[in-house]
Amino acid sequence: MEQVITFGEVLMRISPRGHKKFIQSNMVEFFFGGTELNVGISIANFGGKVKHISLVSEDFIGDAALSYIQKFGVSTTSIGRSKQPLGVYFLEVGAVMRPSSISYNRSHSAFSEIVPEKVDWPHALRKGSWFHWTGITPALSKGAFETLLQGLKLAREKGMVVSADPTYRSGLWQYGKNPKEALTELLHLSTIFIGGMDEINEALGTDFSYSNDDFMEASKMLMEKFPSIEKVFDKIRTSVNSSWHKIRARMWNGTEFRETTDLDITHVVDRIGTGDAFAAGLIYGLQHYGDYDAMEFASAACALKHTYEGDINHTTVKEVKGILGGNTSGRFVR
């Protein structure tokens, strides 16, 4: 079975229950997650083989995080330990016209200590066939960027597929590295691009619009600048309000443009990790189906994630196929 490698920070999320603000409540609940980890666990829930690479705290919180990851069948053999605390973020979940709010506490976290010497990449990638990275990790620290770069170089030497979700968050790049230069270096080592027009424009220094025509032109230009990229996939979200979203996707695979129809999510339970659910569905789909079917699978997986609390998509292949088959009524399955 093909093994997917994910590399990134493990975070604890702390939230008041329901849709309350912190000032309203003295009761909270926590979840473990992290952008790349969310992708890995989702793929494991589809039946895929996954290894996550990271650093977690050397305390009972780190123990709990490892136990959580392991219960989904994700390999933790390449997760090291650190005396620094696990990264944390605080979330207030919005509703209707009130948006959700996030505050991060990760600048001195366990993962912030990562440097290339802390990861045995030849051993970590020994059984890997696919490497997934996002723009969150290289934005965190110089060590995280250099460690990811080393891993990607070896992955490409081994002929692995490399999927890139170069999410750009300007507030994270605080250590002096030029974001565009860093992402350019990493994209030259990638084969699948998962991102929208904002990410493409950031990579190219362009100002393409969100139209399908501009998406195709931008994708062609992206492939010219980064010849290793073979396919481009974009998830499109339409937000009616905080509780009602629509999801569709589009692609350019070098020869054809395709687009899915909208999936209506009229009651969002939790939108955290939905982009990760799309990436996970796409990776699993590309390993098992053609490009368009993989994109449809990813869109349905993303839509279903909106129905689960926490960062992780707990949905299965059977449930995704049910949505694709038109079963969107939410009726009992007996």
Beta strands, then each sheet from edge to edge (+ up, - down):
strand 1: 3-7
strand 2: 11-16
strand 3: 28-33
strand 4: 49-57
strand 5: 79-82
strand 6: 87-92
strand 7: 101-105
strand 8: 128-134
strand 9: 161-165
strand 10: 192-194
strand 11: 231-241
strand 12: 244-252
strand 13: 257-259
strand 14: 263-265
sheet 1: 5+ 4+ 1+ 8+ 9+ 10+ 11+ 12- 13+
sheet 2: 5+ 4+ 1+ 8+ 9+ 10+ 11+ 12- 14+
sheet 3: 3+ 2- 6- 7+
end
